[in-house]
C-alpha cells in the first residue's frame, strides 16, 4: 500500500507521532518512515464515543509493525487478513474490544505477547499462538489458549471457564492467577463448578493471589 492510500487522519497522526518517524506533518512522511514504524496504538472511538476514521486495512502501509494495540474496536474475522499483512508482529494487545462477530484471532506467526483487557464476547473464541498470555477483566474459555506455545500466563480479575489439567504441559514456566474465578469443565448435567486451582506440571510455577477488598 502506498502512502497516498492512507486516508485515515487518525492513522496518519499516529504514524507521525511514532518514535521512528516523529514528524509534524504527514506530507513529510517518507516511504522509508512507513517501513520503520514498529509500534502503534490505535483507538476505535474518540473521547466523545464517536468512531474514529481508522480503517485497519490501511495497516498494510506499515507492514514491519512489531507491536499493535487496538482499543475500543468491534472485531470480526476480517481482522485475520489484517494480521497476515503484518508478518513481523510480535506483540498484540486488545483493550475494550467487542468480539461478538469474531470466531478466532490468528496471526501469521506465533507472538511473543498476547494481551486482552476488558474484552467483550470473547469466551469461546480462539486466541493466537503466543509465548506469554496476559488476560485482564475478561471472561475467557480455557481452551481458547494455545497452551502448547505458552511459557507464561497471567490472569487478573477474570473468569476462566472450562479449566482442565495442564500436567502434561512441561513447557509452561509460570501461571499467575490474581482475583480470578476458576471454573471447571461441565459435568454430565452441563453444570460448571468453581475450583481452587489448575493442575500443572512439576516444572510449572502456579501462583494464586486474592485481591484485597479495598483494591477491588
N, C-alpha and C positions, 0 to 999 in steps of 0.2 A: 504493500500500500504506500502510495506517495504522500508526502506531507500535505499537498493540496487537497487530498481526500479527507483529511481530518476536519470535520465540520463542527464538532462539539466544542463550544467555548470553554466548558469546564475541563475537558481533557487537555485542551491547549494550555490553559492556565497551569494545570498540574504538571505538564511536561516542562513548561518554562521554569517552574519552581523546583524541579528535580535538581538535586545537588550536582549531578553530572552535566546539567545544562545551565541553570542559573542565569536566565536571560529575561529581560523585562517584556520584550515584545516577541510574539510568536513568529512574526515575519523574519526575525533574526535567527530562528532555529534552523540548523542545517541538517541534511540527511545523516551526517555523522553524529550529530547530537541525538537524533532519534535512536540510532544504533547503540548509543552509550547509556540510555536510560535503564536503570537497574531496579528501581523501587518506585511503586506508585500506590497512593491511597485514593480511591475513587468513591465519592458519595453518590448514592442514587436519588437522594432528596435534598432539598435546600432546608435552611433553618425554619422556614415557614411551612414546611411539609410538602411543598410543591416538588414535582420531579425535576431533576436536573436534565440537561440535554445529552448526557453521556450515552453513546452507542458503543456497547462493549466490542462490537466487531471492529471498531477502529483501533483496538489494541494491536492489531496486526502491524501497525506502523512502528510499534516498539517491541519487536519480536525477540529482542535479547533480554527482556524483563526477567528478573530473578525473584522478585518479591512483589506480591499483589495483595492488597486489602480491598475488599468490596464491602461497602457499608450501605445498608438500607435499600437493597435491591430485591425485586421479586425474581427468583431464579427458576429457569426451566431447563430442559435437557439440551437446549441450544448452547448452553454455556460450555459444553464439552468441545464443540467445534472451535470455540474461542481459545480454550486451553491447548488445542492442537497447534495453534499459531504461535505458542509460547514454549518452545522446546527447552529453554533454559530455566524455566520456572522451578524454584526450589522451595519457596515459602508461599503458602496460600492461606489467607485469613478471610473469614466471613464474619461480619458483625451486623446484628439486627436485620438479617435477611430472611425472606419467606421462601420456602422450598415446596410449596403446595403443588406446583406443576413440574417438579423435578423428581426423577426416579434414581438417578445416580450422578455422582461427581467424579469425573475421570480426567486425569492428566496424562500427557504423553509419556512422562517418566515418573518414577517414584519421587516423592517430595522429601525434603529434609524435615519440614514442619508443616503440619496442617492444623489450623485453629478454627474453632467455631464458638462464637459468643452470641447469646440471645437469639439462637436460631429458632424459627417457627416452622412447624410442619416438617421437621427433619427426621422424625422417627421412621425407621424402615428404609430410609434412603441409603444408598451405598456410597461410602467415602473413598477417596483416592488412597493409593498406597503411600505410606509415609513412615519415616523413622520415629518421628515424635508427633504425638497427637495430643492436643490441648482443647478440652471442651469446657465451656463455662455457661451456667444459667440456661441450660438446654436439656430437653428430654430426648434421649437418643436410644437407639437399639444397639445392643452389644455386638450383634453380628454385622452391623454396618461398618465396623472397623476391620481392616485387613491386618489381623493380628500377626500373621507370619512375617510382616515387614516391620512391626513396631519394636522399638527399643525402649522408649519412654512414653508413658501415657499419664495424663493428669486430668482429673475431673473435679470441678468445683461448682457447688450449688446446682447439681444436675440430678436427673432421674435416669438411671441406666437400666433399661429393660432387657429381659431375656438373658441374664447373666449365666454363663456356663463356665466350665473348667478351662483353665489355661495351663494346666500342669505339664502338658507336653510341649509348651512353647518356651524352649530353653533360651531363645534369643532375646526375650524381654528382660531388660535390666531393672526397670522400676515402674511400678504403678502407684500413683498417689491419688487418693480419694478424699476430698475435703467437703464436708457438709453435703454429701451426696447420698441419695437413696438408691440402694441396690435392690433390684427386683429379679427373682429367679425366673426360670423358664416356666411356661404354663403347664399345669398338671392336666390330667385327663378331662377335668371339668372346665378347662380353659381359664383357670384362676391363677393369677400371679401372686406370689408371696414375697414379702421382704426378706432379705437375707443379710447376714452380718459382714461377709467378706467374699473375696474371689479366690478360688483355689488356684495357686500358681506354682510354677516350678521352684525347686530349692535355689535356683540361680537368680530368681526374681525377688527384688525387694518390694514388699507390699506394705504401703503406709495408709492408715485410715485416720483422719482427723475430724473432729466435730468443731464446727464454728461456734464461737461464743455468742450467746443470745444478743448481747449488746452490739455485735458486729453485723447482725442479720438485718 
